[in-house]
Amino acid sequence: MISIIITAFKEPKTIGRAIEAFLKQKIREEYELIVACPDKETEDVVKKYMKKYKQIKHFKDPGKGKSYALNLLFKIAKGRILTLTDGDVYVGENSVNEILKLFEDPKIGCVTGRPVSTNPRNEMLGYWSHLLYDAGAHRIRKEKFERGEFLECSGYLFAFRNGIIKEIPLDVAEDSIIPYYFWKKGYKIGYAEKAVVYVKNPTNLRDFIKQRKRTAGAHVKLTKYAPDFPKVKSFWNEVKKGTFWALSYPKNLKEFCWTLLLFFVRLYIWISLFIDIKFKKKYYHDAWERIESTK
């Protein structure tokens, strides 16, 4: 049996779609689908599905953040493989089986899926999301997996063997520290590029900066728990490895100009994060925080 865990926070409008994306699949193993949420609106939707589908369960999240909830869920999930995703995204066809294929190799401990943006590419922020997912995350993960190197997972969809990781810190990104723990135990990290998860990204600049800054901030304290953590997400990595990929992604002059603007926005994000940490002593911490334009 495997366990599919959906973590959600005030997602009554999207949780049904997230659940149904799994129910439609012909998953080759018995599974339990656990939906964790702290709010009654989402819980009410989940309980309607529970009446129709015996594999669906609800977990009352205490509302202290995603990582806090996951630490509790690790103790009750029964599956040999834990698959994590969110309530505001939905997985593509056959995504679970694509992930399970890689676990046939006993050396694979953790597997990440592939985020795909649902935003229109013909709008600037939508184009940025496609660039960051396709020319950035996808290409990096694919190359690192093929070379047998460490790679970070995507919190939108990733899975790992149950019973290996008992608890994770509350002040770092779970999709970075979990694969690191497996890597240190001698496991390989897999990339199932056909295991697609569809993600709506921010539609205004304020939310874009807020989301990306929070993501970058979740990596700052990784060396506290992992002094030798092989950093993938950093300003200098973006400059050294991302510049060529980004400039080769545009298909026309308009997209090329949008790409140049993204460079300045990313620079602003890194400078703002540096100021917050260095002078304001503001660090990432586990808490539920909504990015409204992604809903």
DONU-358432 format. One record per residue (C-alpha): x, y, z; residue number from 1. Coordinates in steps of 0.5 Angstrom, whole numbers, plus 500, padded with zeros to 3 digits. Example, Ala and Ser with C-alpha at 12.3 -4.5 7.8 and 13.67 -1.06 7.14 Angstrom:
2
node X 525	Y 491	Z 516	i 1 $
node X 527	Y 498	Z 514	i 2 $
***
This chain:
295
node X 500	Y 500	Z 500	i 1 $
node X 502	Y 507	Z 499	i 2 $
node X 500	Y 514	Z 502	i 3 $
node X 498	Y 520	Z 499	i 4 $
node X 498	Y 526	Z 503	i 5 $
node X 495	Y 533	Z 501	i 6 $
node X 496	Y 539	Z 505	i 7 $
node X 492	Y 544	Z 505	i 8 $
node X 490	Y 551	Z 508	i 9 $
node X 483	Y 554	Z 506	i 10 $
node X 483	Y 551	Z 500	i 11 $
node X 475	Y 549	Z 499	i 12 $
node X 475	Y 551	Z 492	i 13 $
node X 481	Y 547	Z 489	i 14 $
node X 481	Y 541	Z 494	i 15 $
node X 476	Y 537	Z 490	i 16 $
node X 480	Y 538	Z 484	i 17 $
node X 486	Y 536	Z 488	i 18 $
node X 483	Y 530	Z 490	i 19 $
node X 479	Y 528	Z 484	i 20 $
node X 486	Y 528	Z 480	i 21 $
node X 488	Y 522	Z 484	i 22 $
node X 481	Y 518	Z 484	i 23 $
node X 481	Y 518	Z 476	i 24 $
node X 488	Y 515	Z 476	i 25 $
node X 489	Y 507	Z 476	i 26 $
node X 494	Y 507	Z 481	i 27 $
node X 497	Y 500	Z 481	i 28 $
node X 497	Y 499	Z 489	i 29 $
node X 492	Y 500	Z 494	i 30 $
node X 493	Y 507	Z 497	i 31 $
node X 490	Y 511	Z 502	i 32 $
node X 489	Y 519	Z 501	i 33 $
node X 490	Y 523	Z 507	i 34 $
node X 488	Y 530	Z 507	i 35 $
node X 490	Y 535	Z 512	i 36 $
node X 487	Y 542	Z 513	i 37 $
node X 486	Y 546	Z 519	i 38 $
node X 480	Y 550	Z 517	i 39 $
node X 473	Y 548	Z 517	i 40 $
node X 471	Y 550	Z 510	i 41 $
node X 476	Y 545	Z 507	i 42 $
node X 475	Y 540	Z 512	i 43 $
node X 467	Y 540	Z 510	i 44 $
node X 469	Y 539	Z 502	i 45 $
node X 474	Y 533	Z 504	i 46 $
node X 468	Y 530	Z 509	i 47 $
node X 463	Y 529	Z 503	i 48 $
node X 469	Y 525	Z 499	i 49 $
node X 470	Y 521	Z 505	i 50 $
node X 462	Y 519	Z 504	i 51 $
node X 464	Y 516	Z 497	i 52 $
node X 471	Y 514	Z 497	i 53 $
node X 473	Y 509	Z 503	i 54 $
node X 481	Y 511	Z 501	i 55 $
node X 480	Y 518	Z 503	i 56 $
node X 481	Y 520	Z 510	i 57 $
node X 482	Y 527	Z 514	i 58 $
node X 487	Y 529	Z 518	i 59 $
node X 486	Y 535	Z 523	i 60 $
node X 492	Y 540	Z 522	i 61 $
node X 493	Y 544	Z 528	i 62 $
node X 494	Y 550	Z 524	i 63 $
node X 502	Y 551	Z 526	i 64 $
node X 505	Y 550	Z 519	i 65 $
node X 506	Y 545	Z 513	i 66 $
node X 512	Y 542	Z 516	i 67 $
node X 509	Y 541	Z 523	i 68 $
node X 503	Y 538	Z 520	i 69 $
node X 508	Y 533	Z 516	i 70 $
node X 511	Y 531	Z 522	i 71 $
node X 505	Y 529	Z 525	i 72 $
node X 503	Y 525	Z 519	i 73 $
node X 509	Y 521	Z 519	i 74 $
node X 507	Y 518	Z 525	i 75 $
node X 500	Y 515	Z 522	i 76 $
node X 501	Y 514	Z 515	i 77 $
node X 501	Y 507	Z 513	i 78 $
node X 504	Y 506	Z 506	i 79 $
node X 511	Y 504	Z 504	i 80 $
node X 511	Y 510	Z 500	i 81 $
node X 509	Y 517	Z 502	i 82 $
node X 507	Y 522	Z 496	i 83 $
node X 506	Y 529	Z 498	i 84 $
node X 503	Y 534	Z 495	i 85 $
node X 498	Y 541	Z 496	i 86 $
node X 491	Y 542	Z 496	i 87 $
node X 492	Y 548	Z 491	i 88 $
node X 495	Y 544	Z 485	i 89 $
node X 493	Y 538	Z 481	i 90 $
node X 497	Y 532	Z 479	i 91 $
node X 497	Y 530	Z 471	i 92 $
node X 495	Y 523	Z 469	i 93 $
node X 499	Y 517	Z 471	i 94 $
node X 503	Y 521	Z 475	i 95 $
node X 503	Y 516	Z 481	i 96 $
node X 505	Y 510	Z 477	i 97 $
node X 511	Y 514	Z 474	i 98 $
node X 513	Y 516	Z 481	i 99 $
node X 513	Y 508	Z 483	i 100 $
node X 517	Y 506	Z 477	i 101 $
node X 523	Y 509	Z 480	i 102 $
node X 522	Y 506	Z 487	i 103 $
node X 523	Y 499	Z 483	i 104 $
node X 530	Y 501	Z 484	i 105 $
node X 532	Y 500	Z 491	i 106 $
node X 537	Y 505	Z 491	i 107 $
node X 532	Y 510	Z 490	i 108 $
node X 530	Y 513	Z 496	i 109 $
node X 526	Y 520	Z 494	i 110 $
node X 523	Y 522	Z 488	i 111 $
node X 520	Y 528	Z 485	i 112 $
node X 515	Y 530	Z 480	i 113 $
node X 515	Y 536	Z 475	i 114 $
node X 511	Y 542	Z 476	i 115 $
node X 508	Y 545	Z 470	i 116 $
node X 505	Y 552	Z 470	i 117 $
node X 498	Y 553	Z 468	i 118 $
node X 499	Y 561	Z 467	i 119 $
node X 499	Y 563	Z 460	i 120 $
node X 505	Y 564	Z 457	i 121 $
node X 503	Y 570	Z 453	i 122 $
node X 503	Y 575	Z 460	i 123 $
node X 509	Y 577	Z 463	i 124 $
node X 508	Y 573	Z 470	i 125 $
node X 506	Y 567	Z 466	i 126 $
node X 512	Y 567	Z 462	i 127 $
node X 516	Y 568	Z 468	i 128 $
node X 513	Y 562	Z 471	i 129 $
node X 514	Y 558	Z 465	i 130 $
node X 521	Y 560	Z 464	i 131 $
node X 523	Y 558	Z 472	i 132 $
node X 520	Y 551	Z 471	i 133 $
node X 522	Y 549	Z 464	i 134 $
node X 529	Y 553	Z 463	i 135 $
node X 530	Y 552	Z 471	i 136 $
node X 528	Y 547	Z 475	i 137 $
node X 526	Y 542	Z 470	i 138 $
node X 533	Y 542	Z 466	i 139 $
node X 537	Y 542	Z 473	i 140 $
node X 533	Y 536	Z 476	i 141 $
node X 533	Y 532	Z 469	i 142 $
node X 541	Y 533	Z 468	i 143 $
node X 543	Y 532	Z 476	i 144 $
node X 538	Y 526	Z 476	i 145 $
node X 542	Y 523	Z 469	i 146 $
node X 549	Y 524	Z 472	i 147 $
node X 547	Y 521	Z 479	i 148 $
node X 548	Y 528	Z 483	i 149 $
node X 544	Y 530	Z 489	i 150 $
node X 537	Y 534	Z 487	i 151 $
node X 532	Y 538	Z 491	i 152 $
node X 525	Y 536	Z 490	i 153 $
node X 519	Y 540	Z 489	i 154 $
node X 514	Y 541	Z 494	i 155 $
node X 508	Y 541	Z 489	i 156 $
node X 509	Y 533	Z 488	i 157 $
node X 515	Y 529	Z 491	i 158 $
node X 515	Y 522	Z 494	i 159 $
node X 520	Y 518	Z 499	i 160 $
node X 520	Y 511	Z 503	i 161 $
node X 516	Y 511	Z 509	i 162 $
node X 520	Y 510	Z 516	i 163 $
node X 527	Y 513	Z 514	i 164 $
node X 525	Y 520	Z 516	i 165 $
node X 522	Y 521	Z 523	i 166 $
node X 522	Y 528	Z 523	i 167 $
node X 524	Y 535	Z 519	i 168 $
node X 526	Y 541	Z 522	i 169 $
node X 521	Y 547	Z 522	i 170 $
node X 525	Y 553	Z 519	i 171 $
node X 527	Y 550	Z 513	i 172 $
node X 524	Y 547	Z 506	i 173 $
node X 521	Y 540	Z 507	i 174 $
node X 523	Y 539	Z 499	i 175 $
node X 530	Y 540	Z 500	i 176 $
node X 532	Y 537	Z 507	i 177 $
node X 528	Y 531	Z 506	i 178 $
node X 532	Y 529	Z 500	i 179 $
node X 538	Y 531	Z 503	i 180 $
node X 537	Y 526	Z 509	i 181 $
node X 536	Y 521	Z 504	i 182 $
node X 542	Y 523	Z 500	i 183 $
node X 546	Y 522	Z 507	i 184 $
node X 544	Y 515	Z 508	i 185 $
node X 546	Y 513	Z 501	i 186 $
node X 540	Y 513	Z 497	i 187 $
node X 539	Y 516	Z 490	i 188 $
node X 534	Y 522	Z 489	i 189 $
node X 530	Y 521	Z 483	i 190 $
node X 526	Y 525	Z 478	i 191 $
node X 520	Y 523	Z 474	i 192 $
node X 519	Y 528	Z 469	i 193 $
node X 513	Y 525	Z 467	i 194 $
node X 509	Y 525	Z 473	i 195 $
node X 507	Y 532	Z 472	i 196 $
node X 503	Y 537	Z 477	i 197 $
node X 500	Y 543	Z 475	i 198 $
node X 501	Y 549	Z 479	i 199 $
node X 498	Y 556	Z 478	i 200 $
node X 503	Y 562	Z 479	i 201 $
node X 502	Y 569	Z 482	i 202 $
node X 499	Y 574	Z 477	i 203 $
node X 501	Y 580	Z 480	i 204 $
node X 508	Y 582	Z 482	i 205 $
node X 507	Y 583	Z 489	i 206 $
node X 505	Y 576	Z 490	i 207 $
node X 511	Y 573	Z 485	i 208 $
node X 516	Y 577	Z 490	i 209 $
node X 513	Y 575	Z 496	i 210 $
node X 512	Y 567	Z 494	i 211 $
node X 519	Y 567	Z 491	i 212 $
node X 522	Y 571	Z 497	i 213 $
node X 519	Y 566	Z 502	i 214 $
node X 522	Y 560	Z 498	i 215 $
node X 529	Y 563	Z 498	i 216 $
node X 528	Y 564	Z 505	i 217 $
node X 527	Y 557	Z 506	i 218 $
node X 534	Y 555	Z 504	i 219 $
node X 538	Y 560	Z 509	i 220 $
node X 538	Y 555	Z 515	i 221 $
node X 539	Y 549	Z 511	i 222 $
node X 547	Y 549	Z 513	i 223 $
node X 544	Y 549	Z 520	i 224 $
node X 542	Y 542	Z 520	i 225 $
node X 546	Y 540	Z 514	i 226 $
node X 553	Y 544	Z 514	i 227 $
node X 555	Y 540	Z 507	i 228 $
node X 548	Y 541	Z 504	i 229 $
node X 550	Y 542	Z 496	i 230 $
node X 546	Y 548	Z 495	i 231 $
node X 542	Y 549	Z 488	i 232 $
node X 538	Y 555	Z 490	i 233 $
node X 542	Y 561	Z 491	i 234 $
node X 544	Y 568	Z 488	i 235 $
node X 550	Y 566	Z 485	i 236 $
node X 548	Y 559	Z 482	i 237 $
node X 542	Y 563	Z 478	i 238 $
node X 548	Y 568	Z 475	i 239 $
node X 553	Y 562	Z 473	i 240 $
node X 548	Y 557	Z 471	i 241 $
node X 541	Y 560	Z 470	i 242 $
node X 543	Y 566	Z 465	i 243 $
node X 545	Y 562	Z 459	i 244 $
node X 539	Y 558	Z 460	i 245 $
node X 534	Y 564	Z 461	i 246 $
node X 537	Y 567	Z 455	i 247 $
node X 536	Y 561	Z 451	i 248 $
node X 528	Y 560	Z 453	i 249 $
node X 525	Y 566	Z 449	i 250 $
node X 522	Y 565	Z 443	i 251 $
node X 521	Y 573	Z 441	i 252 $
node X 523	Y 580	Z 442	i 253 $
node X 517	Y 581	Z 447	i 254 $
node X 519	Y 574	Z 451	i 255 $
node X 527	Y 577	Z 451	i 256 $
node X 525	Y 583	Z 454	i 257 $
node X 521	Y 580	Z 460	i 258 $
node X 527	Y 575	Z 461	i 259 $
node X 531	Y 581	Z 462	i 260 $
node X 526	Y 584	Z 467	i 261 $
node X 526	Y 578	Z 471	i 262 $
node X 533	Y 578	Z 472	i 263 $
node X 532	Y 585	Z 476	i 264 $
node X 526	Y 582	Z 480	i 265 $
node X 530	Y 576	Z 482	i 266 $
node X 536	Y 581	Z 484	i 267 $
node X 531	Y 585	Z 488	i 268 $
node X 529	Y 579	Z 491	i 269 $
node X 536	Y 576	Z 493	i 270 $
node X 538	Y 583	Z 496	i 271 $
node X 531	Y 584	Z 500	i 272 $
node X 532	Y 577	Z 503	i 273 $
node X 539	Y 579	Z 505	i 274 $
node X 537	Y 585	Z 508	i 275 $
node X 532	Y 582	Z 512	i 276 $
node X 536	Y 577	Z 515	i 277 $
node X 543	Y 581	Z 516	i 278 $
node X 540	Y 587	Z 519	i 279 $
node X 533	Y 585	Z 521	i 280 $
node X 534	Y 578	Z 523	i 281 $
node X 528	Y 576	Z 520	i 282 $
node X 528	Y 568	Z 518	i 283 $
node X 523	Y 563	Z 515	i 284 $
node X 519	Y 560	Z 520	i 285 $
node X 514	Y 554	Z 519	i 286 $
node X 507	Y 558	Z 518	i 287 $
node X 501	Y 557	Z 513	i 288 $
node X 501	Y 563	Z 509	i 289 $
node X 497	Y 564	Z 503	i 290 $
node X 499	Y 567	Z 496	i 291 $
node X 492	Y 570	Z 494	i 292 $
node X 493	Y 570	Z 486	i 293 $
node X 495	Y 563	Z 486	i 294 $
node X 488	Y 560	Z 488	i 295 $
***
